[in-house]
Amino acid sequence: MTIDGTRYAHTNVIARDWRVLAGFYQEVLGCEAVPPERDYAGPELEAGTGVADATLAGVHLRLPGHGPDGPTLEIYSYSRLADGPQPAVNRPGLAHLAFEVKSVLEARSEILRAGGAAVGEVVTLTTTVGTRVTWCYVTDPEGNILELQSWA
């Protein structure tokens, strides 16, 4: 059974500094802020998150290429952050955000210039149906993994 009315809405990234990370996604990847900025606190937030004394602030960014009603990237910062493992491309769970670009090499250079880091090399693979994809993994300035891809 499919849940009636299902529509993808957003992906959330918890940032150490939501303003800096949101600026990176806007400047480098062309995301656009969707007002208003969010600023939450109180018993409902604590109950919903299970985090005592939680405060949460951030913004939604419209992802490029999907128009005004497309999905967003929600970038928030909590007043208290939990420790966690470093992101890894092969860890179970959400692993990366993918962006299709015209040139993977140029996009990779821009990401690195803006404070991101390389995870692996740029490679081109041929799919089982013969199409070719050039791609690589990089990180944003906070270490979240991004895939850059270009199809031919």
N, C-alpha and C positions, 0 to 999 in steps of 0.2 A: 504494500500500500504506500503510495506517495502522499506526502503531506500536502494538503490543498493550499495553494497560494504561495508556495515556496519560491523565493527569489534571492539570489546571493546579494548580500548587503555590504559587508566590509570585512577587512582583516585588521586585527589589532596588533600593534607593536608597542611594547612598554619600553620607554626611553629613560636614560639617566637625565637628559635635558630635552624635553619634547620640542622646545622652540628651535634649538640647534638642529636636531634631527629632521624636523619638519622643513626647515630652511634648506637642508641638503636635498630632500626629495623634490622640493619646489624648484630650486636652482638647477639641479643636475638632470632630473628626470621629467620635469615639466608638470608635476602634480600641481593642482590648484586648491587653495584653501576653500572650505565650505563653511562659512560662518554659521553660527557663532562659535567662538572658542568655548570649550567646555571647562567647568570648574565645579566639582562635586564634593560634598562632604555630608556626614550625618548618618543617622541610624539606618536609613534605607541602603546607602552605599555599603556600609559595614555588613548589613544582612545579605545583600546581593553578592558581595565579593568574598565574604568570610574573613575579611581582614579588619582586625580591630583598629579603631582610630584612623581609618583610611581617609585620605583626601586624594583627589584625582583631578588632574588638569590636562588639557590637550586640545587637539583639533582633528577634524576629518579633512583629508586631502582627496580631491577627485583624481582618480587614476587617469592617465593620459589615454586618448584614443577611444573613449567610450561615451562621450557626450555628457550632457548635464544630469542625466538620470543614471549614470553608470556607477559602479561600485567605488567605494572609498577605502583609503588606508587610514586607519584611526591610530594616531600617535598620541599616547598619553604618558604622563609621569605620575607615579605614586609618591606620596610624601615619604613612605618607607619602602625600600626595595628589598626583596628577598635575594639571597645568594642563589646562584644556579650555575649549571655547567655552561661552558662556552658552546656556542652553536657549532654544529658539525653537519656536513652534507649527508652523512650516512647515519645520523641518529634518528631513531623512530620518532614520529610526530611531525609537526610542521617543520620543514627543513629550509625552504627558501621562498622568496618572492621572485617571479620571473617577469622580465620586461623585454618585449620585442623591440629591436632597434634596427636602423638601417645598416650601421657598421659596428660590429662587435668590438673591433680594435679601437675605433674612435671613442665609443662609449666607455670601454674599459679605461682608456687613458683619462677621460673626464672624471670617472669615479675615483681613480687613484689620485688625481690632482686635487679633488675635493675632500680628501681625507679618508677614502676607503682603502681597502687592501686587497691584494690578489689572493685567491684561494688556490687556483690551479692555472693551467695554461689555456689559451684559446685553441679550440679544436674544431674540426669539421667532421661530422658523422653522416653516413648515408643510411636512411631509414629502410625498413624492409620493403617499402613501396617505391624506393628510388629517389625520394626527395632528399635534399641535403640541408643540414642545419649546422650553422657555425655558432658556437656558444662558449661561454666560460662562466665560472663562479667568481664573484668578488664579494666584498663586504661593504656595508655602509660604515660611516665613522664610528658607530657603536658596536660593530661586529656582527650585525645581522646579515645573513647570507642572501645575496641577490644572484639571479641567473640573468645573463644578457644573451639574447638569441636573435639570429637572423636566418630566415628560411630562403632557400633557392630551389 
